[in-house]
Amino acid sequence: MLAEMADRQTRREGAEMVRLIDASPIPLGKMCKWAKWNGRIRGMKMHVVYHPEDDCPRCVEVTPANVNDVEIGRQVEVEAGATYVFDKGYYHFGWWKKINDTGAFFVTRTKVNTRFRATKRRYVRKTIGDGFRIIDDAEVALTSKGDSRLPIPLRRIRVKRDKGGTITLITNDLKRTAVEIAALYKGRWQIELLFRWIKQHLDIRTFLGTNETAIRLQIFAAMIAFLLLRFAARVNCIKMPALRLAELICQRLFMRKPIAEIDKPPPVNPSKRQPRFSPDQLWFCYA
């Protein structure tokens, strides 16, 4: 019983230490001739380290669009015990080794041209997850000269998605189950939803200025607004969707009203005499 409770506590703490890393392009088009071209868009790029448990960005960086994702990712301060989940844009063996040496973990997808050899097959007790199925789980090492470039324990997990093809994940986490590892990577979609929400509802698609400083200020202002909304919802135990809360706050910017009561109708003045009939009905007055 105590062992099960300790295991649940460990898993809960592990979930709280998950960090999602990704970057989102911010197209500026022809209105900003100074903006860099990265082969797809002309504009800037927003890099975010996101805490999914708290629904809160922990680090935000804005760079030109031609800056590689992993260059910013390598500058992130690695927390011991945390699990960093990212896509193939952060494929860098030296950074992976740094994460491992710090006592942290990573989960990412492998590139097609990266070759591994299995050193130990792992028994998969549970194969079915939420929208996916585990095909294979093995401890692996890079083939040929790759061993010296990445001398850390590695684990390869092949996942068949219900709506999609097969993906191959690589991680240095040897303790979590294969289903838990796959669920962590599936949860990476939360940071994509964060980018979409910010761009759609905090006016990051249109800009008030055309110089680099004005655009940076508007991006950071949008992120600050998002954080304030999340903090206000948490402190006041508000359960409504973030979009609804943002709409109510916009409607009541110049009203003195507690955040916790923002969705409630205005109070009735008790000193004012209330009519004993409904204002929606005709009132018959007999002389």
C-alpha distance (Angstrom), angle and dihedral (degrees) to the residues before:
residue distance angle dihedral
M1 . . .
L2 3.82 . .
A3 3.79 90.4 .
E4 3.81 90.9 54.0
M5 3.80 91.6 48.8
A6 3.80 91.1 49.4
D7 3.81 90.4 49.0
R8 3.83 91.7 51.1
Q9 3.80 90.4 48.7
T10 3.80 90.9 50.5
R11 3.80 91.9 50.0
R12 3.81 91.8 48.0
E13 3.80 91.3 51.5
G14 3.80 89.4 47.0
A15 3.81 90.7 53.3
E16 3.80 90.1 51.2
M17 3.83 90.0 54.4
V18 3.81 96.5 56.6
R19 3.81 115.1 122.5
L20 3.81 122.8 -169.0
I21 3.81 117.0 -155.3
D22 3.78 124.6 -165.6
A23 3.79 143.7 132.1
S24 3.79 131.5 -134.0
P25 3.82 126.3 -157.3
I26 3.80 119.8 -123.6
P27 3.83 107.7 -155.2
L28 3.78 115.2 -147.2
G29 3.80 99.5 172.1
K30 3.78 122.7 -169.1
M31 3.80 95.6 -27.8
C32 3.83 90.4 81.3
K33 3.80 110.7 46.5
W34 3.80 90.5 176.9
A35 3.82 92.0 63.7
K36 3.81 117.6 107.8
W37 3.80 124.2 -114.7
N38 3.82 117.5 -133.2
G39 3.80 98.7 -175.4
R40 3.82 94.5 -89.4
I41 3.80 108.8 41.9
R42 3.78 140.3 11.5
G43 3.77 110.2 -131.2
M44 3.78 142.8 59.5
K45 3.77 137.5 -54.0
M46 3.80 131.8 -130.4
H47 3.82 115.9 -147.0
V48 3.81 117.5 -162.6
V49 3.80 137.4 -176.1
Y50 3.80 104.3 -157.2
H51 3.81 131.6 -163.1
P52 3.84 104.8 -149.9
E53 3.80 95.9 -170.4
D54 3.82 92.0 57.6
D55 3.83 93.6 31.5
C56 3.80 86.8 -130.5
P57 3.84 134.4 127.5
R58 3.81 110.0 -126.1
C59 3.79 97.9 -171.0
V60 3.82 133.0 18.8
E61 3.79 127.0 -173.1
V62 3.82 128.8 176.1
T63 3.81 118.1 -155.8
P64 3.81 139.1 161.0
A65 3.81 112.9 -75.9
N66 3.82 93.4 -109.8
V67 3.83 94.4 62.4
N68 3.80 111.1 110.0
D69 3.81 115.3 -116.6
V70 3.79 93.9 -129.0
E71 3.81 92.4 54.5
I72 3.79 89.1 65.9
G73 3.80 93.0 36.8
R74 3.80 91.0 58.2
Q75 3.81 89.3 57.8
V76 3.82 92.7 58.6
E77 3.79 113.4 111.6
V78 3.80 105.4 -115.7
E79 3.81 116.1 -135.1
A80 3.80 118.3 -147.2
G81 3.80 111.4 -115.1
A82 3.81 94.4 17.8
T83 3.80 123.9 123.2
Y84 3.82 116.2 -136.6
V85 3.79 116.4 -155.7
F86 3.81 119.4 -167.4
D87 3.79 142.3 145.9
K88 3.81 132.0 -110.4
G89 3.80 91.9 -75.2
Y90 3.81 87.5 80.9
Y91 3.80 96.9 54.3
H92 3.81 104.0 143.9
F93 3.81 122.6 135.3
G94 3.82 93.9 -158.7
W95 3.80 91.6 55.1
W96 3.80 91.8 46.5
K97 3.81 89.0 54.3
K98 3.81 90.5 49.6
I99 3.81 90.3 52.9
N100 3.81 90.7 49.7
D101 3.82 93.8 46.2
T102 3.83 90.1 52.0
G103 3.81 90.7 57.5
A104 3.80 94.3 -107.3
F105 3.82 132.1 119.4
F106 3.78 136.8 -130.5
V107 3.81 135.3 -158.6
T108 3.80 121.2 -165.7
R109 3.79 143.9 139.2
T110 3.79 123.9 -92.0
K111 3.78 125.5 -121.5
V112 3.79 119.2 -118.5
N113 3.80 93.9 -116.8
T114 3.83 94.7 52.6
R115 3.80 111.1 101.1
F116 3.79 125.1 -156.1
R117 3.77 134.2 -178.2
A118 3.79 120.0 -147.8
T119 3.81 114.3 -120.3
K120 3.81 97.8 175.8
R121 3.80 133.5 11.7
R122 3.79 114.6 -137.5
Y123 3.77 123.7 -145.1
V124 3.81 111.4 -117.1
R125 3.79 109.0 -148.7
K126 3.80 95.8 175.4
T127 3.80 118.1 35.1
I128 3.82 105.2 166.1
G129 3.80 120.0 82.5
D130 3.79 136.2 165.4
G131 3.79 101.9 -59.5
F132 3.79 97.3 -18.0
R133 3.80 144.7 67.8
I134 3.81 129.3 -141.8
I135 3.81 112.5 -122.6
D136 3.79 102.1 175.6
D137 3.81 140.4 0.2
A138 3.81 121.8 -169.1
E139 3.78 142.3 152.0
V140 3.80 107.7 -118.6
A141 3.80 145.0 179.0
L142 3.77 131.8 -152.4
T143 3.79 112.2 -94.9
S144 3.83 125.7 -114.7
K145 3.79 114.3 -13.4
G146 3.77 93.2 -4.6
D147 3.82 92.7 89.0
S148 3.79 92.2 74.1
R149 3.80 91.4 48.7
L150 3.80 94.6 54.0
P151 3.83 110.1 24.5
I152 3.81 96.3 171.4
P153 3.83 133.0 104.2
L154 3.79 110.6 -86.2
R155 3.77 133.3 -169.6
R156 3.79 126.7 -162.8
I157 3.80 121.0 -155.6
R158 3.80 123.5 -174.8
V159 3.81 114.6 -153.0
K160 3.82 128.8 -168.1
R161 3.79 110.8 -154.6
D162 3.81 119.6 -147.2
K163 3.81 91.0 -134.3
G164 3.77 103.9 33.4
G165 3.76 143.2 16.4
T166 3.77 134.1 -63.2
I167 3.80 121.3 -67.7
T168 3.80 129.4 -167.2
L169 3.80 119.3 -140.2
I170 3.78 127.3 -163.0
T171 3.81 124.7 -160.5
N172 3.80 142.5 157.0
D173 3.82 91.6 -138.9
L174 3.80 108.4 110.8
K175 3.82 97.0 170.6
R176 3.81 106.9 58.5
T177 3.77 118.7 80.0
A178 3.79 120.1 -104.9
V179 3.82 90.5 -109.9
E180 3.82 90.9 53.5
I181 3.82 91.4 50.1
A182 3.81 91.6 49.8
A183 3.82 90.8 46.9
L184 3.81 89.8 53.2
Y185 3.79 91.3 55.6
K186 3.79 91.5 45.1
G187 3.81 88.2 53.3
R188 3.81 88.7 60.2
W189 3.81 85.7 85.9
Q190 3.82 87.9 77.6
I191 3.79 91.5 75.8
E192 3.81 89.8 52.2
L193 3.80 88.2 54.7
L194 3.81 88.7 50.1
F195 3.82 91.3 55.5
R196 3.80 91.4 46.9
W197 3.81 93.2 49.0
I198 3.80 93.7 48.7
K199 3.80 94.1 47.8
Q200 3.79 94.6 46.2
H201 3.81 101.5 41.4
L202 3.82 106.0 25.8
D203 3.82 98.5 51.9
I204 3.80 100.1 -109.7
R205 3.81 92.1 141.3
T206 3.82 94.2 67.7
F207 3.81 125.2 40.1
L208 3.79 132.8 -152.4
G209 3.81 93.1 -145.7
T210 3.79 135.7 33.6
N211 3.80 102.1 -147.8
E212 3.79 122.9 91.7
T213 3.81 95.8 -110.4
A214 3.80 93.6 52.4
I215 3.81 91.9 49.8
R216 3.79 92.9 47.9
L217 3.80 91.1 49.4
Q218 3.82 92.0 50.9
I219 3.81 92.0 49.3
F220 3.80 92.6 49.8
A221 3.81 91.0 44.6
A222 3.81 88.9 54.7
M223 3.81 91.4 51.1
I224 3.82 91.0 48.0
A225 3.81 89.7 50.8
F226 3.80 90.2 50.9
L227 3.83 91.3 50.6
L228 3.80 92.4 48.0
L229 3.80 90.3 52.1
R230 3.79 91.9 50.3
F231 3.82 93.2 46.5
A232 3.81 92.0 47.7
A233 3.81 91.3 50.3
R234 3.80 92.7 48.9
V235 3.81 97.6 44.8
N236 3.81 92.2 48.2
C237 3.84 94.8 39.6
I238 3.81 92.3 -121.7
K239 3.80 112.9 172.2
M240 3.81 100.1 -175.6
P241 3.84 120.3 112.6
A242 3.80 115.3 -81.6
L243 3.81 91.8 -119.2
R244 3.82 92.6 54.9
L245 3.82 90.6 48.5
A246 3.81 90.8 50.8
E247 3.82 91.0 50.6
L248 3.83 92.9 50.0
I249 3.80 92.3 48.6
C250 3.81 91.4 50.1
Q251 3.81 89.6 52.5
R252 3.80 92.9 49.6
L253 3.80 103.5 39.0
F254 3.82 92.9 124.1
M255 3.79 97.3 40.3
R256 3.80 126.7 96.7
K257 3.78 98.9 -128.7
P258 3.83 130.3 136.4
I259 3.80 114.2 -112.3
A260 3.80 90.5 -127.2
E261 3.82 89.9 61.0
I262 3.78 98.3 39.8
D263 3.82 94.1 114.9
K264 3.83 95.4 45.4
P265 3.84 124.6 95.4
P266 3.81 118.7 -106.3
P267 3.82 114.4 -83.3
V268 3.79 121.4 -102.8
N269 3.79 116.6 -111.7
P270 3.86 104.3 -118.3
S271 3.81 92.9 -158.9
K272 3.77 92.1 60.7
R273 3.80 114.2 86.6
Q274 3.77 110.9 -116.3
P275 3.83 120.5 -141.9
R276 3.79 115.7 -110.8
F277 3.78 91.8 -139.0
S278 3.76 132.3 60.2
P279 3.83 114.7 -96.2
D280 3.80 87.3 -139.2
Q281 3.83 92.2 63.9
L282 3.80 131.9 72.9
W283 3.79 114.1 -105.8
F284 3.79 118.4 -141.2
C285 3.79 113.7 -151.3
Y286 3.83 115.8 -168.9
A287 3.79 118.4 -159.7
